[in-house]
Every structure is written in structure tokens, then in C-alpha cells.
């Protein structure tokens, strides 16, 4: 990508505590994902060298905003479970780690191994996948460690790596908390909007990209007090900035997607 993010150094402070509503519960992150997050956090890598991208980030935005997402919003358009967010965790790496990611995954679950010949994906004995991605601008020059999985460049990865990060405490299906670090929700929304316009993107994925973009944009403005304004626009590459007009002013109550504030 030619465009580059230019952030002014201010940190995003969107994390706040929320309480589960009576009669309703926030989405619980799949137990395999929670164990991976805890292992990365204990190793001191989460938020420094590794952060969560893709659909799993919705769990953090839900906890930050107090907006309950319908479970359909965190699942893909098909029913192939390996492509369901509950069975896949997508991570982005922004610096090399001497210990390697696969070794850390094995600490969480000894059955993790490289899932295919491409080497960017790990899978455990239960069929849970962890995908590793990196910035297109600065891909790692070699494997993170001997025998490790390789991060591969992802579309718009340089924008995600440069974006401000935010974090939230999410709850796993085991009932215990874990810290999740992901990108500023506005950047998530703008990146998803951009993906929804890419002809090279799988046709089945693009409508859900657009749904997630609109919902996360709405909660960013309505419940997290984050603005899609000129200041943000000046910091963005042209490809992402083009989505601001489309997402500015989107309101949750005007969307057809299932989301409820408590």
C-alpha cells in the first residue's frame, strides 16, 4: 500500500468497565482464544509485539461500549466452522519475538502445530486455528524462531500496525477474564469498510465486512465518544480516509443489524 498512517502520538483511551445486563450476557470469547491471549499476555508480548485483528476484536469493542452484538455478527457468512470467529484467532505481529509464537501457543495447549504447508497458521487437536499476519510494509525477514509459524502480509496490515491500540478485559467461556489488545475501533471500522470495497476480497465476506464497519463506527461515535472528524482524516492514508464520509453519522438505532445497548 502506498498510503501511510500519520498518528500524532496521542494514545486512545477507550477502555472502561461495563457490567453485564440482567437477563443478557455479553458474548463469551471461545475458550481456546482466551487461553492463547493469556499465554501471550503472560509472556509480555500482547500489545507490544502482537495484537488481535479481525472479527475477534468485536469482543473487546462490546465490553468497552456496553453494546451487545448478536452472535451472527461474529460468525462468517458460511457454516464452515474453521472459518467461524469462534474457531479462529487472528493475530498481527509488529516486532520479532525470540521465543516464537508457536512455542507460546504450545504453552497454552501442547497440541498446537503448524496447520499447513504455508506455515502462517497453527492448529490444535480440536481444530482451533490461530493465524499470524504482519505489515505489508515491513514483513519479518525470517521466521520468528526455528520451527515457528511465519507471519504473512495482510491487506492493509501496515495501516493496522501503525494505528493506535486499545484494550479491554474480555470474558472467556470458562468464565475467567483475559486482556485483549486491538486497534482503535474507528480504524477497525474504516479498514473493514475498505475491505468491503475490494474486488479481490471474497464475495461472501464483503457484506459482513460492511456490516461490521457500520456497527463498530456507530458504537465508536455514540458510546465511546470517538469522532470521525478532520483531525482523524489528516492522520489517515487516502484509502482509509475515503471511508469517513460513509461512516460518519451512522447510528446504531438506524441499522438493521442486531446490537443492543445496556
SETI-110825 format. One line per 3 residues: number of its first residue (from 1); their letters; for each residue x negated, y negated, z of N, C-alpha, C. Coordinates in nm, 2 decimals, padded with zeros to 4 digits. Last residue first. Layout:
NUM> A> X,Y,Z,X,Y,Z,X,Y,Z; ...
//
This chain:
262> XXX> 02.68,00.17,02.67,02.74,00.19,02.80,02.68,00.09,02.90; 02.78,00.19,02.33,02.70,00.12,02.43,02.77,00.15,02.57; 02.76,00.43,02.08,02.84,00.37,02.18,02.75,00.31,02.29
259> XXX> 02.79,00.54,01.75,02.70,00.49,01.85,02.78,00.42,01.95; 02.83,00.67,01.45,02.87,00.70,01.58,02.76,00.65,01.68; 02.88,00.44,01.18,02.80,00.55,01.24,02.84,00.56,01.39
256> XXX> 02.99,00.23,01.07,03.07,00.35,01.07,03.00,00.46,01.15; 02.95,-00.10,01.21,02.90,00.02,01.14,02.99,00.14,01.16; 03.04,-00.30,01.36,03.08,-00.31,01.22,03.03,-00.18,01.15
253> XXX> 02.93,-00.28,01.61,03.07,-00.25,01.60,03.12,-00.26,01.46; 02.66,-00.35,01.56,02.69,-00.21,01.58,02.84,-00.18,01.57; 02.58,-00.57,01.29,02.63,-00.55,01.42,02.68,-00.40,01.44
250> XXX> 02.33,-00.75,01.12,02.41,-00.62,01.13,02.45,-00.60,01.27; 02.17,-00.97,01.12,02.31,-00.99,01.14,02.39,-00.86,01.14; 01.93,-00.84,00.89,01.97,-00.95,00.98,02.12,-00.96,00.99
247> XXX> 01.91,-00.66,00.69,01.93,-00.61,00.82,01.97,-00.72,00.92; 01.86,-00.80,00.45,01.96,-00.69,00.45,02.00,-00.64,00.59; 01.66,-00.97,00.52,01.79,-01.03,00.49,01.90,-00.92,00.49
244> XXX> 01.45,-00.78,00.57,01.50,-00.87,00.67,01.64,-00.92,00.64; 01.33,-00.64,00.36,01.45,-00.58,00.42,01.51,-00.67,00.53; 01.11,-00.78,00.28,01.22,-00.78,00.19,01.35,-00.72,00.25
241> XXX> 00.92,-00.72,00.47,00.99,-00.84,00.48,01.11,-00.85,00.39; 00.81,-00.48,00.36,00.89,-00.47,00.47,00.98,-00.60,00.49; 00.67,-00.59,00.13,00.76,-00.48,00.12,00.85,-00.46,00.23
238> XXX> 00.50,-00.79,00.23,00.62,-00.83,00.15,00.72,-00.72,00.14; 00.42,-00.74,00.57,00.39,-00.73,00.43,00.52,-00.75,00.35; 00.48,-00.98,00.84,00.51,-00.85,00.77,00.45,-00.86,00.63
235> XXX> 00.47,-01.22,00.96,00.38,-01.12,01.01,00.38,-00.99,00.93; 00.68,-01.37,00.87,00.55,-01.41,00.84,00.44,-01.31,00.87; 00.90,-01.24,00.99,00.88,-01.23,00.85,00.74,-01.27,00.81
232> XXX> 00.89,-01.32,01.26,00.86,-01.18,01.22,00.83,-01.17,01.08; 00.95,-01.59,01.22,00.82,-01.56,01.28,00.79,-01.41,01.25; 01.21,-01.58,01.11,01.10,-01.62,01.02,00.96,-01.59,01.08
229> XXX> 01.36,-01.28,01.25,01.35,-01.42,01.22,01.23,-01.45,01.13; 01.52,-01.07,01.39,01.47,-01.06,01.26,01.46,-01.20,01.20; 01.45,-01.04,01.74,01.51,-01.11,01.63,01.44,-01.08,01.50
226> XXX> 01.57,-00.87,02.02,01.46,-00.88,01.93,01.52,-00.94,01.80; 01.74,-00.79,02.23,01.71,-00.94,02.21,01.58,-00.95,02.13; 01.85,-00.55,02.26,01.71,-00.56,02.30,01.66,-00.70,02.28
223> XXX> 02.11,-00.57,02.17,02.09,-00.51,02.31,01.94,-00.53,02.35; 02.12,-00.69,01.92,02.23,-00.70,02.01,02.20,-00.67,02.16; 01.88,-00.63,01.78,01.93,-00.77,01.79,02.03,-00.78,01.90
220> XXX> 01.86,-00.35,01.81,01.74,-00.44,01.83,01.79,-00.58,01.86; 02.10,-00.25,01.72,02.07,-00.24,01.87,01.95,-00.33,01.90; 02.07,-00.31,01.45,02.18,-00.36,01.52,02.15,-00.36,01.67
217> XXX> 01.85,-00.16,01.37,01.85,-00.30,01.35,01.95,-00.37,01.44; 01.95,00.10,01.42,01.84,00.05,01.50,01.82,-00.10,01.49; 02.15,00.11,01.22,02.18,00.13,01.36,02.07,00.07,01.45
214> XXX> 02.01,00.07,00.98,02.12,-00.02,01.02,02.15,-00.01,01.17; 01.83,00.28,00.97,01.78,00.15,00.96,01.89,00.05,01.02; 02.00,00.51,00.98,01.91,00.48,01.09,01.86,00.34,01.09
211> XXX> 02.12,00.47,00.72,02.20,00.48,00.84,02.11,00.44,00.97; 01.89,00.49,00.55,01.97,00.37,00.56,02.05,00.36,00.68; 01.82,00.76,00.61,01.72,00.65,00.63,01.80,00.52,00.64
208> XXX> 02.04,00.89,00.51,02.02,00.89,00.65,01.92,00.78,00.69; 02.01,00.84,00.23,02.13,00.79,00.30,02.11,00.78,00.45; 01.75,00.97,00.18,01.77,00.83,00.18,01.89,00.77,00.24
205> XXX> 01.75,01.25,00.19,01.70,01.18,00.30,01.74,01.03,00.30; 01.83,01.35,-00.06,01.92,01.38,00.06,01.88,01.30,00.18; 01.63,01.26,-00.23,01.76,01.20,-00.24,01.85,01.23,-00.12
202> XXX> 01.31,01.20,-00.11,01.41,01.30,-00.13,01.55,01.23,-00.13; 01.14,00.93,-00.27,01.19,00.99,-00.15,01.30,01.09,-00.18; 01.10,00.79,-00.50,01.02,00.91,-00.47,01.06,00.99,-00.35
199> XXX> 01.25,00.57,-00.48,01.29,00.67,-00.57,01.22,00.80,-00.55; 01.31,00.40,-00.19,01.21,00.46,-00.27,01.26,00.58,-00.35; 01.49,00.30,-00.01,01.49,00.24,-00.15,01.39,00.31,-00.24
196> XXX> 01.45,00.41,00.23,01.58,00.44,00.16,01.58,00.39,00.02; 01.21,00.30,00.31,01.21,00.43,00.26,01.34,00.47,00.18; 01.31,00.04,00.39,01.22,00.05,00.27,01.22,00.19,00.22
193> XXX> 01.45,00.12,00.61,01.52,00.06,00.50,01.44,00.07,00.38; 01.24,00.22,00.77,01.35,00.32,00.72,01.43,00.25,00.61; 01.11,-00.02,00.81,01.04,00.09,00.74,01.14,00.19,00.69
190> XXX> 01.30,-00.16,00.96,01.26,-00.21,00.83,01.19,-00.10,00.75; 01.32,00.01,01.19,01.44,-00.02,01.10,01.40,-00.07,00.96; 01.06,00.00,01.29,01.12,00.12,01.25,01.24,00.10,01.16
187> XXX> 01.05,-00.27,01.34,00.96,-00.22,01.23,01.01,-00.08,01.19; 01.23,-00.29,01.54,01.25,-00.37,01.42,01.17,-00.31,01.31; 01.12,-00.13,01.75,01.23,-00.08,01.68,01.27,-00.16,01.55
184> XXX> 00.77,-00.08,01.75,00.87,-00.18,01.77,01.00,-00.14,01.69; 00.69,00.27,01.76,00.67,00.14,01.70,00.79,00.05,01.75; 00.63,00.46,02.06,00.67,00.45,01.92,00.65,00.30,01.88
181> XXX> 00.59,00.69,02.32,00.54,00.56,02.26,00.57,00.56,02.11; 00.74,00.83,02.60,00.73,00.83,02.46,00.69,00.69,02.41; 00.70,01.02,02.89,00.68,00.89,02.83,00.67,00.91,02.68
178> XXX> 00.96,01.22,03.04,00.83,01.21,02.96,00.82,01.07,02.90; 01.14,01.39,03.30,01.11,01.28,03.21,00.98,01.30,03.14; 01.36,01.68,03.30,01.25,01.61,03.35,01.21,01.50,03.25
175> XXX> 01.55,01.85,03.19,01.59,01.75,03.30,01.48,01.67,03.35; 01.49,02.00,02.98,01.46,02.06,03.11,01.50,01.97,03.23; 01.53,01.83,02.77,01.64,01.93,02.80,01.61,02.01,02.93
172> XXX> 01.40,01.52,02.89,01.40,01.64,02.81,01.52,01.73,02.85; 01.43,01.17,02.86,01.46,01.29,02.94,01.47,01.41,02.85; 01.19,00.91,02.83,01.30,00.99,02.78,01.32,01.11,02.87
169> XXX> 01.08,00.59,02.89,01.08,00.72,02.95,01.21,00.80,02.90; 00.92,00.41,02.62,01.04,00.44,02.71,01.02,00.57,02.77; 00.75,00.15,02.45,00.76,00.28,02.51,00.88,00.29,02.59
166> XXX> 00.60,00.01,02.15,00.68,00.00,02.26,00.70,00.14,02.32; 00.35,-00.16,01.95,00.41,-00.04,02.00,00.50,-00.07,02.13; 00.33,-00.35,01.65,00.33,-00.34,01.79,00.40,-00.21,01.84
163> XXX> 00.17,-00.20,01.36,00.28,-00.25,01.42,00.26,-00.25,01.58; -00.03,-00.05,01.23,-00.06,-00.19,01.27,00.05,-00.26,01.35; 00.09,00.19,01.18,-00.03,00.19,01.26,-00.06,00.05,01.32
160> XXX> 00.29,00.11,01.00,00.32,00.17,01.13,00.21,00.16,01.23; 00.14,00.03,00.78,00.23,-00.06,00.85,00.26,-00.01,00.99; 00.02,00.27,00.71,-00.07,00.16,00.75,00.01,00.05,00.82
157> XXX> 00.23,00.43,00.63,00.16,00.46,00.75,00.07,00.35,00.80; 00.38,00.42,00.40,00.39,00.31,00.49,00.32,00.33,00.62; 00.38,00.76,00.38,00.43,00.64,00.32,00.45,00.53,00.42
154> XXX> 00.09,00.90,00.53,00.23,00.90,00.51,00.27,00.77,00.45; -00.20,01.11,00.51,-00.14,00.98,00.50,00.01,00.99,00.47; -00.24,01.37,00.76,-00.23,01.33,00.62,-00.16,01.19,00.61
151> XXX> -00.46,01.52,00.99,-00.35,01.42,00.97,-00.36,01.39,00.82; -00.51,01.87,01.03,-00.56,01.75,00.96,-00.44,01.65,00.95; -00.58,02.06,01.32,-00.49,02.03,01.21,-00.53,01.89,01.15
148> XXX> -00.91,02.21,01.39,-00.79,02.13,01.42,-00.70,02.12,01.30; -01.15,02.33,01.35,-01.03,02.42,01.36,-00.90,02.34,01.39; -01.32,02.08,01.52,-01.33,02.20,01.45,-01.21,02.29,01.46
145> XXX> -01.12,01.77,01.51,-01.21,01.87,01.58,-01.21,01.99,01.50; -01.01,01.62,01.31,-01.03,01.56,01.44,-01.12,01.64,01.53; -01.18,01.64,00.99,-01.08,01.69,01.09,-01.11,01.63,01.23
142> XXX> -01.27,01.32,00.85,-01.28,01.47,00.87,-01.18,01.51,00.97; -01.20,01.06,00.82,-01.29,01.11,00.73,-01.31,01.27,00.74; -00.86,00.95,00.84,-00.98,01.01,00.90,-01.07,01.07,00.80
139> XXX> -00.76,00.67,00.64,-00.74,00.81,00.68,-00.87,00.86,00.74; -00.67,00.38,00.63,-00.79,00.44,00.69,-00.77,00.58,00.73; -00.43,00.34,00.48,-00.55,00.25,00.46,-00.68,00.31,00.52
136> XXX> -00.24,00.52,00.56,-00.29,00.53,00.42,-00.42,00.45,00.40; -00.26,00.66,00.88,-00.25,00.54,00.80,-00.31,00.58,00.66; -00.13,00.99,00.94,-00.22,00.88,00.96,-00.19,00.77,00.86
133> XXX> 00.04,01.27,01.11,00.02,01.18,01.00,-00.08,01.07,01.04; 00.14,01.59,01.18,00.04,01.49,01.22,00.02,01.40,01.09; 00.42,01.77,01.32,00.35,01.71,01.20,00.26,01.60,01.24
130> XXX> 00.51,02.05,01.48,00.45,01.92,01.51,00.37,01.88,01.38; 00.79,02.27,01.50,00.68,02.21,01.42,00.64,02.08,01.49; 00.89,02.58,01.64,00.89,02.43,01.65,00.77,02.37,01.59
127> XXX> 00.91,02.85,01.64,00.94,02.78,01.51,00.95,02.63,01.53; 00.82,02.98,01.86,00.96,02.96,01.85,01.00,02.88,01.72; 00.55,02.98,01.84,00.61,03.11,01.82,00.76,03.09,01.81
124> XXX> 00.48,02.66,01.67,00.47,02.76,01.78,00.55,02.88,01.75; 00.27,02.49,01.44,00.40,02.56,01.47,00.38,02.66,01.59; 00.15,02.20,01.28,00.13,02.31,01.38,00.27,02.36,01.41
121> XXX> 00.03,02.05,00.98,00.14,02.09,01.06,00.10,02.21,01.16; -00.17,02.01,00.81,-00.13,01.89,00.88,-00.02,01.93,00.98; -00.24,02.23,00.65,-00.32,02.20,00.77,-00.28,02.08,00.84
118> XXX> -00.17,02.37,00.42,-00.20,02.22,00.41,-00.27,02.17,00.53; -00.11,02.62,00.48,-00.24,02.60,00.42,-00.27,02.45,00.41; 00.05,02.61,00.80,00.05,02.64,00.66,-00.09,02.61,00.61
115> XXX> 00.04,02.57,01.08,00.16,02.63,01.02,00.15,02.67,00.88; -00.20,02.65,01.33,-00.17,02.58,01.20,-00.06,02.65,01.13; -00.03,02.71,01.64,-00.13,02.74,01.54,-00.10,02.66,01.42
112> XXX> 00.08,02.77,01.97,00.07,02.68,01.86,-00.05,02.72,01.77; 00.10,02.93,02.20,00.13,02.99,02.07,00.12,02.90,01.95; 00.06,02.79,02.43,-00.06,02.87,02.38,-00.03,02.93,02.24
109> XXX> 00.16,02.48,02.49,00.21,02.61,02.45,00.10,02.68,02.38; 00.00,02.28,02.60,00.14,02.28,02.63,00.21,02.41,02.60; -00.24,02.36,02.50,-00.23,02.35,02.65,-00.08,02.34,02.69
106> XXX> -00.20,02.35,02.23,-00.21,02.48,02.29,-00.21,02.48,02.45; -00.20,02.08,02.20,-00.08,02.15,02.18,-00.08,02.29,02.24; -00.48,02.03,02.23,-00.38,01.98,02.33,-00.25,02.05,02.32
103> XXX> -00.58,02.16,02.00,-00.61,02.21,02.14,-00.52,02.16,02.24; -00.46,02.00,01.80,-00.42,02.14,01.82,-00.46,02.20,01.95; -00.61,01.76,01.83,-00.47,01.77,01.86,-00.42,01.91,01.89
100> XXX> -00.93,01.70,01.97,-00.84,01.76,01.87,-00.70,01.77,01.92; -01.13,01.59,02.12,-01.08,01.72,02.17,-00.98,01.78,02.06; -01.20,01.35,02.00,-01.30,01.45,02.00,-01.24,01.59,02.04
97> XXX> -00.99,01.18,01.79,-01.00,01.23,01.92,-01.09,01.35,01.92; -00.97,00.87,01.60,-01.01,01.01,01.62,-01.02,01.05,01.76; -00.66,00.68,01.58,-00.80,00.69,01.60,-00.84,00.84,01.62
94> XXX> -00.40,00.71,01.51,-00.47,00.58,01.47,-00.61,00.58,01.51; -00.15,00.93,01.40,-00.28,00.91,01.47,-00.35,00.79,01.42; 00.18,01.01,01.47,00.09,00.94,01.38,-00.04,00.91,01.47
91> XXX> 00.41,01.29,01.46,00.31,01.20,01.53,00.22,01.13,01.43; 00.71,01.44,01.49,00.62,01.37,01.40,00.54,01.27,01.48; 00.85,01.74,01.57,00.80,01.62,01.62,00.69,01.56,01.53
88> XXX> 01.13,01.95,01.53,01.01,01.89,01.47,00.98,01.76,01.54; 01.38,02.02,01.61,01.28,02.13,01.59,01.15,02.08,01.52; 01.54,01.81,01.62,01.53,01.89,01.74,01.42,02.00,01.73
85> XXX> 01.54,01.72,01.36,01.46,01.65,01.45,01.44,01.73,01.58; 01.52,01.98,01.11,01.60,01.91,01.21,01.51,01.84,01.31; 01.38,02.14,00.95,01.38,02.00,00.92,01.47,01.92,01.01
82> XXX> 01.42,02.40,01.06,01.28,02.34,01.06,01.27,02.19,01.03; 01.70,02.43,01.00,01.65,02.39,01.13,01.51,02.34,01.14; 01.89,02.31,00.75,01.77,02.39,00.77,01.70,02.35,00.89
79> XXX> 02.10,02.17,00.69,02.11,02.25,00.81,01.99,02.34,00.83; 02.07,01.82,00.59,02.09,01.96,00.57,02.09,02.04,00.70; 02.02,01.57,00.69,02.14,01.59,00.61,02.17,01.73,00.58
76> XXX> 01.90,01.60,01.03,01.89,01.57,00.89,02.01,01.60,00.82; 01.98,01.43,01.34,01.97,01.55,01.26,01.96,01.51,01.11; 02.04,01.21,01.47,01.91,01.26,01.49,01.89,01.39,01.42
73> XXX> 02.31,01.16,01.42,02.21,01.06,01.37,02.07,01.11,01.39; 02.45,01.36,01.54,02.43,01.37,01.39,02.33,01.27,01.34; 02.48,01.28,01.80,02.38,01.38,01.77,02.35,01.39,01.62
70> XXX> 02.52,00.93,01.83,02.58,01.06,01.80,02.47,01.15,01.76; 02.36,00.74,02.09,02.37,00.79,01.95,02.44,00.92,01.94; 02.43,00.50,02.31,02.44,00.64,02.29,02.45,00.67,02.14
67> XXX> 02.24,00.24,02.43,02.33,00.28,02.32,02.32,00.43,02.31; 02.05,00.14,02.60,02.18,00.18,02.66,02.28,00.22,02.55; 01.80,00.07,02.50,01.91,-00.02,02.47,02.04,00.02,02.55
64> XXX> 01.61,00.26,02.59,01.58,00.12,02.60,01.71,00.04,02.60; 01.73,00.50,02.51,01.70,00.48,02.65,01.68,00.33,02.68; 01.73,00.47,02.23,01.85,00.49,02.30,01.84,00.46,02.45
61> XXX> 01.46,00.45,02.17,01.55,00.33,02.15,01.68,00.35,02.22; 01.38,00.72,02.23,01.33,00.61,02.30,01.42,00.48,02.29; 01.53,00.86,02.03,01.55,00.89,02.17,01.50,00.78,02.26
58> XXX> 01.43,00.76,01.80,01.56,00.72,01.83,01.59,00.75,01.98; 01.19,00.89,01.74,01.18,00.76,01.81,01.32,00.71,01.86; 01.26,01.11,01.59,01.24,01.13,01.73,01.23,01.00,01.81
55> XXX> 01.25,01.02,01.32,01.37,01.03,01.39,01.36,01.05,01.54; 00.93,00.85,01.30,01.04,00.92,01.25,01.16,00.93,01.35; 00.66,00.89,01.54,00.72,00.82,01.43,00.85,00.90,01.39
52> XXX> 00.47,00.83,01.84,00.58,00.91,01.77,00.64,00.82,01.66; 00.11,00.82,01.85,00.24,00.77,01.88,00.35,00.84,01.80; -00.23,00.83,01.96,-00.12,00.90,01.90,00.02,00.83,01.94
49> XXX> -00.42,00.67,02.08,-00.45,00.73,01.95,-00.34,00.80,01.88; -00.24,00.54,02.27,-00.38,00.49,02.23,-00.41,00.54,02.09; -00.01,00.67,02.29,00.00,00.53,02.28,-00.14,00.47,02.25
46> XXX> -00.16,00.94,02.43,-00.03,00.89,02.39,-00.03,00.74,02.40; -00.40,01.02,02.55,-00.40,00.99,02.40,-00.27,00.92,02.36; -00.44,01.12,02.80,-00.47,00.98,02.78,-00.47,00.94,02.63
43> XXX> -00.36,01.37,02.86,-00.49,01.36,02.80,-00.53,01.22,02.77; -00.10,01.32,02.94,-00.20,01.36,03.05,-00.34,01.35,02.99; 00.01,01.27,02.69,00.00,01.16,02.79,-00.10,01.20,02.90
40> XXX> 00.00,01.52,02.57,-00.07,01.41,02.51,-00.09,01.30,02.61; 00.17,01.66,02.74,00.03,01.71,02.73,-00.06,01.59,02.67; 00.41,01.53,02.71,00.34,01.53,02.84,00.20,01.57,02.83
37> XXX> 00.47,01.58,02.44,00.45,01.44,02.49,00.37,01.44,02.62; 00.50,01.86,02.45,00.39,01.80,02.37,00.36,01.66,02.42; 00.73,01.88,02.61,00.61,01.94,02.66,00.49,01.88,02.58
34> XXX> 00.92,01.75,02.44,00.88,01.69,02.58,00.75,01.75,02.63; 00.93,01.93,02.23,00.88,01.79,02.21,00.84,01.73,02.34; 01.05,02.15,02.36,00.92,02.16,02.30,00.86,02.03,02.28
31> XXX> 01.31,02.05,02.43,01.21,02.08,02.53,01.07,02.10,02.48; 01.44,01.76,02.27,01.42,01.90,02.27,01.30,01.94,02.36; 01.59,01.51,02.47,01.48,01.55,02.38,01.45,01.69,02.39
28> XXX> 01.92,01.45,02.50,01.81,01.51,02.57,01.71,01.55,02.46; 02.11,01.15,02.48,02.06,01.27,02.41,01.93,01.32,02.48; 02.29,01.07,02.78,02.20,01.03,02.67,02.15,01.16,02.61
25> XXX> 02.62,01.16,02.86,02.48,01.17,02.88,02.41,01.13,02.76; 02.93,01.08,03.02,02.85,01.08,02.90,02.70,01.09,02.94; 03.05,01.06,03.27,03.11,01.13,03.17,03.04,01.15,03.04
22> XXX> 02.89,00.75,03.32,02.98,00.85,03.38,03.05,00.92,03.26; 02.57,00.70,03.17,02.71,00.66,03.19,02.79,00.78,03.25; 02.25,00.67,03.31,02.34,00.75,03.23,02.48,00.71,03.27
19> XXX> 02.09,00.35,03.32,02.14,00.46,03.39,02.24,00.54,03.30; 01.77,00.22,03.22,01.91,00.23,03.20,01.96,00.35,03.28; 01.50,-00.01,03.23,01.57,00.11,03.28,01.71,00.11,03.25
16> XXX> 01.32,-00.11,02.93,01.40,-00.14,03.05,01.47,-00.02,03.10; 01.10,-00.23,02.70,01.13,-00.12,02.78,01.21,-00.17,02.90; 01.01,-00.43,02.54,01.15,-00.40,02.52,01.19,-00.29,02.62
13> XXX> 00.79,-00.63,02.47,00.83,-00.58,02.60,00.98,-00.55,02.59; 00.51,-00.64,02.25,00.66,-00.62,02.26,00.69,-00.57,02.40; 00.25,-00.87,02.28,00.30,-00.74,02.30,00.45,-00.74,02.31
10> XXX> 00.09,-01.08,02.03,00.19,-01.07,02.14,00.24,-00.93,02.16; -00.07,-01.07,01.81,-00.13,-01.03,01.93,-00.03,-01.02,02.05; 00.05,-01.13,01.57,-00.02,-01.24,01.64,-00.07,-01.20,01.77
7> XXX> -00.01,-00.92,01.28,00.05,-00.94,01.41,-00.03,-01.05,01.49; 00.04,-00.85,00.98,-00.05,-00.95,01.05,00.03,-00.99,01.18; 00.01,-00.57,00.76,00.08,-00.64,00.87,-00.02,-00.74,00.94
4> XXX> -00.01,-00.58,00.40,-00.07,-00.55,00.53,00.00,-00.63,00.64; 00.03,-00.43,00.08,00.07,-00.52,00.19,00.01,-00.48,00.32; -00.05,-00.22,-00.08,-00.13,-00.35,-00.08,-00.09,-00.44,00.03
1> X> -00.08,00.12,00.00,00.00,00.00,00.00,-00.09,-00.13,00.00
//
